[in-house]
Amino acid sequence: MIKNAKKSIYKPSLSNMCITLYNRLKTQPRLKIDLSYEFQKTAYDDLSIYPKLKELREKARKVGEGRKLYQKMLETYVPLEELPVGEKPKILSVGCGISYEALVLSGHFGKKPGGADSSEVEFTGIDLDKESIESAIKDNVTLDFSTYEYIPKPNYQFFCMDARLVADITKEPFDVVVASHPEVWHNYLVWQGIFDSAYSVHKPGGLIISTTHLEEELDQLEDLLKNRYKIMVKERNIYPHDVSTDMLNPVFTHKYVLVGVKE
């Protein structure tokens, strides 16, 4: 044994770290774009990019965890063997926010394994918040190999508008309507108008999927929908996503779930 020999410490090269991160972010293009931008403005030998890589990995982990749990929720409460939809289904998400669930919904209803999205599914998201819509557009892109640039996926579209006006942008009915965390507790009449509008462009026999933070909201949600939809599922979700920043005040998304069929 050689005394005073220095222990060899493996430090991955920046290129290896980049390749690893890109492989992990295959379903999260927005983070890829953020990373590409960092490399455009940062020299390869500039170590200032390492904290950014760590931040992006943490973002990827949180988004990936949320998508996996949402997929489990769909598999549990919206099994396609019992609640089928038509071929090439169209999905409408009202109050879609940044719409990280879009990819999972596409994969589930397009019957794609492993959470991959389906080119056979059309997804439309609507929200009043401009920044959320811009983020959703940036998230749902595909690589154009002729230019090596990311472009919007043709089967995803997002609108910054009042969801009560959804009938103004489409005449084709949707197979699935999604409402994640509708604020029925504080804006009951607004959401009554949104669900009325969504109902007018919803196919007979189509599915509605909605999640809430509180059980009381779930009851109000049922009250809004029960006269138009046959409620198939109304219960606490066993796969909520913990987004807490304070261990003493836990916060979960998609804590309660309701699934209905348009009669």
N, C-alpha and C positions, 0 to 999 in steps of 0.2 A: 504494500500500500504506500503510495507516495504522500508524504507529509506536506502540509501546507498547500496542497493542490486546491485550486479554486473550484467550487461546485459549478458545474455548467447549468445555466438557467436558460430554458427555452423561452424566447420571446417571439411570438408570431409576427411575421412581416405584415405590413399594412395591406399588401395585396391579398394575402391569405385571409386576413380578417375581413376584407371587403367581400371576397368570394363566399366565405362562410355566411356572412350576414345576408348577402343577396339570396343565397339558397334558402335561408330561413324566412325570407320576406316575399316568397313567390306570390302569395295571395294578398300582399299589402303594398300595392304599387305606389301609394302616396308616400310611404316611407322610403321607397326606392328613389323617388324623385327628390325628396329631401336630401338623401345621401348623395345622389348624383350632383346636386347643386353644391353641396359641401366640397366635393372633389374638384368642381370647376373653379371654386374660389380659394382652394387651399392646396399648397404644394404637397407632393407626396411625402416629402421628408419633414413636413410640419407636424409635430406631435400634438398640436392643438386640436386635431380632428379626433383624437382618442376619446375625450369626454363626449363628443357628439355621437360617436359609435355606441358608447355605453347608453346614452340617452335613447337612441333609436332602438337598441335591443330591448330596453325596458318598455318602450311604446309597443313594439312588436309583441312582446310577451303578454301585455295587458289586452291588446286587441285580439290576439290569438286565443287567449283564455276565454274572453267574452264570446267569441264566435263558436268555440267548441261547446260551451255551455248552452248557447242558443240553439245549436244544432241538436244537442241532446234533448232540449225542451221540445223541439219540433218532432223529433223521432218518437218521443213519449206521448205527447198530447195531440199531435196531428199525424197519425200514421196513415200513409197513403193507401194502405190496403183497406182501411175502413172509411177514410175520407178522401176519395179520389178527386182529382181535377182533370180537366180535359187535356188534350195534346197541345203542346206549345202554349202553356198557360201564360196569362198576363196578370201581373201583380201590381197593385196600387198601394203605396204606403203614404198615409196621410199624417202630417206632422212628423216627417221622416227624420228630421235632424241631420246628423252627419251620415246616417244610414249605414253603419257598419254591418247591420244584419242583412243588407241587400245580397251580398255574395252567398250567404248561408241559405237564404230563402230561395235564391236561384238554383243552388245545388240540390236542395231538398225537393222542390217541385219539379226540377228537371231530372230527378233521379240519378244524380251524379254522386259517386262515392267519395268519401274523404274530404267533403267540404268544398270541392271544386264547383265553380259556377257553370251554368249551362247556356250555350248560345241559342238554345231553343226556347228560353224563357225571356219574356219582355218585362222589364221592371221600370215602374214610374214612381218617382218620389216627389212629394210636395211639402214645402215648409215656408213659413213667412220669414225665417231668419236667413239673410243673405249669406253670411259667413258659413253657416251650416251647409247650405246648398253648394257653395263654392268648394267646400271641403269634400262633400259627397261626390261632386264631379271629378275632383282631383283623385279621389280614391278609386274610382271605377274606370280605369283606363287599360289599354292594351298596348303592347309594343308593336310599332310599325317597323318591320324589318327592312323596308326600303329606305327609311330615313333614320332608323334607330331612335325614334322619338316616341313618346307616349301620347296616344290619342284616345279620345272618349270611346268606350265600347258602344257599338251601334244599337245594342239591345237594352241599354240603360239610358234613361232620360230623367232630368231633375228640373223642377220648376220652382222659382221663388214667387209664391203667390198664396192667396187665400184658398185653402182647400175646399171651402164652400162653393168655389167656382170651378170645380174639377170638370163639370159637364161641359164647360166652355172649351176645353182643350182636347176632348176626345169624344167620339161617337161610338167607339168600339167598347163593348162591355168587358169588365175585368173578371177573372176567375177567382182571385184572392184579394181581399182587402186587409191591410195590416195597420194597426194603430198601436204604437209602442208608447206607453205612459201618457195617454190622453189626459189632460188636466180637467177631468170632469168635476172634480171636487171644487175647483175655483171658477171654472168657466163652463158650467153645465149647458147653458143655452148656446154658446158658441159651438161646442162639440155636438150638440143636438143638430145644429145646422150642417156641420161637417159630415156626420153620419147620414143625414138625409140626402145630401148631395152624393156621397159615395154609394149609397143604396141605389140611386137612380142609374148608376153606370156599373152595377154589379149583376153578374149573370144569375139567373135562377139556379139554385143548387150550389152556388159559389160559397167559398169559405170566408169567414172573418176571424182574424186572430188579433187579440189585444192583450196587453200586459199592463199591470199597475204596480205602484209602490205599496199601496195600502189596501187592506181588506175592505174598508169603507168605500174606497174608489171602485173596487170590483163590484160591489152591490149597486152603486150608481150606474156603472157601466151596463150591468145586466138590465137595469131599469130602462135605460135608453134603447137597448137592442131587442129585448124579449118579445116585442110585438111584431117584429119583422124577421127575426132569426130564431131558428130552433137552437137553443143553447145545448151544446154537446158536452162541453167541459167548462167548469167553473171551480177552480181550486188553487191551492197554494202550489207554486212551482217548486219541484224538488231540485231544480238546477238553476237557482238564481246566481247572479254574478256579483261578487263582493267588490265594490269599488270604493271601499272605505279608505279614508286618509287618517282617520282617528279610530283607534281600536275601541275606545270607550263609546263611540257613536257610530255603530256599523250602518252602512248604507248598501242596499242591494238593488240592482236593476232586475226587471222582469220577475218580481217576487210572487205575483199572482197572475194567473193566466185564464183567459176566457176564449173559447172557440165556439163558433156558431155556424149554422148552415142557412143560407137564404131560402126562405120558403116560397 
